[in-house]
Amino acid sequence: MSKIIEVEKLTKQYGSLTALDQFSFAVKEGEIFGLLGPNGSGKTTAINSILGLLKIKEGSIKIFGKNMSPDAYDIKKDIGVVLQEVAVFNELTVYENIDYFCGLYITDNAKRKELIREALKIVGLEKYQKFYPPKLSGGLRRRLNIACGIAHKPKLLFLDEPTVAVDPQSRNNILEAIKELNKRGTTIVYTTHYMEEVEFLCDRVLIIDHGKSVAEGTIEQLKKQAAIDEKIEVELSEINDEQVAKIKQLSNVKDIMVEHSKIVIYFAKENQNMTKLLELLKKENINAQSINLQKPTLNDVFLDITGRELRD
């Protein structure tokens, strides 16, 4: 597959703060690429730089094999952007909003009508095209926002937190719409705080922290990089420091987290972790109410790699 985005050694500074530090990555044609990082990690700066909205100190950005710049309108016409904040006109209907944004790229009326109908169908807003945005629920406004960004059929689409604060039905509709867009050939760069969305959607993921790429690959590759083989959750009626200290002494324990009445133990790769834990609990007369063995999630991997929760 050819590369749709090629970013090489991107550096951006705000005074003495280095927001991007020799940041490099590539997005392949036809994939859904997840860009993850804690707050302040450099995600927004990276996206704005790629879109030509910020002046960079050094580095290069290519989109569709061409050098990106603020006035590269031949490139920008094939890009769609859906930001976290809903940006539509309240005085225009759903149909009129999509028509306006599509009209920025498509001047042929017949072609535009066809594209608007297609966008309405993808996001499931056919029944609402005569509604004004203030009359829509938050989830429906999000769908409208996406329809405005995709109506001109961009080859490359940036989606920034498209499912924040939406109802479950709208969320599922949005995720399915993104899958459908990708099936139709749109390459997508996706940012979110919801790890389950990343696991459902993304072909590859890049984790950025402190303006640098710290890990990149498929979800399975990232799990291997984190060197966490499994995690075991032990629920106790009462937890004390002595119990936690005893468990920490087990060989191969990578990390321990205490959550209310539950101890979460992360093990590096080794056999018989559960057996060793059960033997310890029996020896120390620690009565467990439940024991749950799990494979690590992407959130566990993220925490292991960055040392922070995604929303930190």
TAHUJO-V453328 format. One record per run of one state. SS is the DSSP state (2 for helix, 1 for strand, 0 for the rest). FROM is the first residue (numbers start at 1). LEN is the number of residues. If there is no record, write none. Layout:
# TAHUJO-V453328
ss:SS from:FROM len:LEN
ss:SS from:FROM len:LEN
This chain:
# TAHUJO-V453328
ss:0 from:1 len:2
ss:1 from:3 len:12
ss:0 from:15 len:2
ss:1 from:17 len:12
ss:0 from:29 len:3
ss:1 from:32 len:5
ss:0 from:37 len:6
ss:2 from:43 len:8
ss:0 from:51 len:7
ss:1 from:58 len:6
ss:0 from:64 len:2
ss:1 from:66 len:2
ss:0 from:68 len:5
ss:2 from:73 len:4
ss:0 from:77 len:2
ss:1 from:79 len:4
ss:0 from:83 len:10
ss:1 from:93 len:1
ss:2 from:94 len:10
ss:0 from:104 len:5
ss:2 from:109 len:15
ss:0 from:124 len:2
ss:2 from:126 len:3
ss:0 from:129 len:3
ss:1 from:132 len:1
ss:2 from:133 len:3
ss:0 from:136 len:2
ss:2 from:138 len:13
ss:0 from:151 len:5
ss:1 from:156 len:5
ss:0 from:161 len:7
ss:2 from:168 len:16
ss:0 from:184 len:3
ss:1 from:187 len:5
ss:0 from:192 len:3
ss:2 from:195 len:7
ss:0 from:202 len:2
ss:1 from:204 len:6
ss:0 from:210 len:2
ss:1 from:212 len:6
ss:0 from:218 len:1
ss:2 from:219 len:7
ss:0 from:226 len:4
ss:1 from:230 len:7
ss:0 from:237 len:4
ss:2 from:241 len:8
ss:0 from:249 len:4
ss:1 from:253 len:7
ss:0 from:260 len:2
ss:1 from:262 len:6
ss:0 from:268 len:5
ss:2 from:273 len:11
ss:0 from:284 len:4
ss:1 from:288 len:7
ss:0 from:295 len:3
ss:2 from:298 len:9
ss:0 from:307 len:6
